[in-house]
Amino acid sequence: MTIRVLLADDQALLRSAFKVLVDSEHDMEVVGEAADGAEAVELARSARADVVLMDIRMPGTDGLAATRMISADPGLADVRVVMLTTFEVDEYVVQSLRAGASGFLGKGAEPEELLNAIRIAAAGDALLSPAATKGLIAKFLAQGGSSEGGQDSGVHSERLAALTVREREVLVLVAGGHSNDEIADRLEVSPLTVKTHVNRAMAKLGARDRAQLVVIAYESGLVRPRVD
């Protein structure tokens, strides 16, 4: 299956470079280019994109607002957004994950990192570049950079009550950055069983993907940020 990629960045030169890179791969193709967030949302619909590489800072409708629009549109439920940022240590990173992005990547990433990011996002997994560790996300979530954080925490805590003990256990491990195979080894079950628990947790918590599970685990207080 070919992964359909949409590029959203106000810098034409960067879009051109990304397009050459993506189109060079046998399993993906660029199906559209947008210079702002509003155009990205429209193209996500019309071009039937699987993954959107979205710049956070763009004139007009920025990447954060565009990501919220995509996440709120039932017709775009299968679209995954990977945020591109110049500075990975950025409060917008966590805001983008809260908005529904599957993860983020620095613009200075190596070509293979970018291509791998597209494949990871298309598969529905959480994408966090090597420099953007779970600890970084935990740090920003702990700072609570938004007034909606408290409200979200209460909502998430209520939803957590619907999880089984095993689903909670799996959620904690997902938030710790462990893969299904690693979780399976820890719990001595099959990777397929882990995947089932993850999917059920996502359904009960209203999460689009694993990245959202990570955010929910921290915002609900189920997982506490480590203080180094």
N, C-alpha and C positions, 0 to 999 in steps of 0.2 A: 504494500500500500504506500502510495506517495503522500508525504506530509505536505500539506498546503500551508505556505508561510506568508504572512503579511508583515511588511516592514513599515513601521511608523516612527519617523524621525524627521525633524525639520531641516537637517543637514543633508542635502542631496548627495554630497560626496560619500558620506557614510552609508547611505542607502545603496548607492552604486556598488560600494565595496562589499556590503553584506549580500547583495543580490548575486554578484559573481561567485562568491563563496558558496552560498546556498544552492544555486543552480548547478554547481559543479558536482553535487552529490546525486547519486542515482536514486535515492529514496526520498528526495524532497524537491520542492520547486517554489519559487516566489510567485504568488498569484495576485499581488497588488502592492502598491506603495502609497503611503499617506504622509503628508507634511504636518498634520496636526491631529489632535485626538478625535475631533468630530468626524473627520474624513476616515479615520481608522475604524470607527464604529460602523459607519456606513459600508465600508469595504469588507469588514468582517462578515457582514450579512450577505452582500452581493457576490463576493468572491468565494464564499463558503470556506473561510480559512480554518485551519486546525490550530495553528499557533500564531500569535501576534508578538513580534519583537517590538516592544513599546518603550520609547524614550520617555523618561519621567518629565523632563522639562521641555515643553513645546509651547509656542505662542498660541493664544486663543484657548481652546480646550486642551488642557495638559494631559499627560499620560495617566495621572491618577484619576481624574474625572472620567476619562474614557474607559478606564478599567472598571470603574463602578458601573458605568452604563452597560458594558458588556456583561458583567456579572449579574446585573438586574434583569437582563433580557432572557426570558425562557427559551427563545429561539436560538440563543447563542450559548446554551448550557454546555456544549461540548467544546467551545473555544477556550484554549489555554493562553494566558498572557504571561510573557516573560519580560520583566521590566529591565531596561537598560539604563545604567546610571554611570556618570563619570566618577562619582565618589560613593564607594560602597558603604562607608560609615555615614549614614544619612538617615534622618528620621523619616524621610519619605519612603524608605525601604519597608519599614513596618506598616506604614499607612497603605502602601500598595498591596501588601499581603492581606491586610484587613479588607481592602477593597475587592479582593478576589483574585489577585495575581498568583500564579503558581510558583513564583520565585523571582530572583533577580540576578543579573550578571553585570559585571563592570565592563565598560566599553573597551578597556584595555586587555580584555581576556584574549587568550590565544585562539586561533581559528578553530582548533579541535574542540576547545571548551564551548565555543558558541554552537557548533554543530551538535555536540553532545547535549547541550542545554535544550535544543529544539527537540531532540529525540526523547529526552527525559520528560519534558513537558507534555509532548504528544501522547506519551504512555500514561499520563495522569499522575506521575510521581512529583514529589516536592523537589524544587530546584533551588539549591543554595550554593553559590560558587565557593571555591575553597577558602577565599578570604572572608567570606560572609558566613561565619560559623553560627551554630545554634545559640551559642553564648551571646553573640552580638544581638540577635533577635530578642533573646530573653532580657538583655539589658534594656533595650528600648521599650519593650512591653512593660518592664518593671517601672520605668519612668512614667508610663501612662501619658503619652503625649497627646491625648485627646479626651475631651469631656465625655465622649460616648463610651469610653473604656469601662466605667463603672456599670453603666447600663448593660453593656455587652456581657460583662462578667456575670451579672445576675441571670441573664437569659441563658448563657452557656451552662451555668451551674444547675439550672432547672433541667436542661436537656440531658446533662450528665446522669441525672437520676434514672433516665431510661436505659442507660447502658448496663450490660451485665458485668459481673466482676471481671470476667476474662476480657471483655471489650475495653474496660478501663485499663486493664493491665497492658493490653496491646497499644492503647492510645499513649500511655506513658512512654513506652518504648519507641513509638513512632516519633514522639516529640523529642526523644533523645537522639534522633537522627539515624536510627537503626533501619536496615532494609528488612524486607519480609523474610529473607533467608536467615539473617542474623537473629530476628525475633523468633523464628521457628526453632533455631538451635537453642536459644535461651529457654524457651517454653517447652521444648521437646515435643513439638507438633510439626505437621507438614506445612510447607510454605503456602499451599492452597488453603489450609485452615486459617492461617494468618490473614491471607488476602480476604477471606470471607468475613473475618472479624473486622478488618479495616473497612471494608465496604459497608458493613452494617453500621459501624460507628459513624461513617460519613453520612449515611442516610438519616440516622437518628439526630445527628447534630447539624444537618443542613450544610455540610461542607462540600465544596466542589471537588477538592482533591486533598492530597496529603499535606500540602502546605497550609491549607486552612485548618487541618487537624492540629498542626503544630501551634498555630496562633490560638485556637480555642483552648488547647491544653494549658497554655500559659495564662490566658485571660481569665479562665475560669478558676485558676488557682490550683488545678489538679497537679500541675508541675510548677515548681518554684525555681526562679532563676538562681543559679549558683553564684555566690559572692566569692570572687577570687582574692 
